Amino acid sequence: MPTRKTRAGTPARTRSPKDKLVELCLDMEDALDQMVDVAHALRLIGHGLGHGLNQSAADEQEGRAVAAVASSACERLDTLRQACRNLCKWTVAKR
C-alpha cells in the first residue's frame, strides 16, 4: 500500500504516546462494556436455569454453577474496567 507523501521539509504528523494510550483505553472500555454485558446475561441465564420449575437437583446445581462463574467474571471485568479508567484518567492528567 503506498504511503502518503509529504512536502520536503514537512515532518510527518506523529501522535504522542500519551494520545495513543488514551485512544487505546477508550477502545478497551467499549470492548470491556460489551464483555460485562455478556457476563451479566450469562449470570441471569444461570439464575434462570437454577430456579426453573420442575427441575432436577442436578439441573439446579448446574444453573448455580453457571451463575457463579458468570458472577466471578463480572467482578473481574469490573475490576479491569476500573483499572482502565484509572489509567486513562492518569494519562489525561499528565498531559
Buried (B, 14 or more C-beta within 10 A) or exposed (E): EEEEEEEEEEEEEEEEEEEEBBEBBEEBBEEBEEBBEBBBEBBEBBBEBBEEEEBEEEEBEBBBEBBEBBBEBBEEBEEBBEEBBEBBEEBEEEE
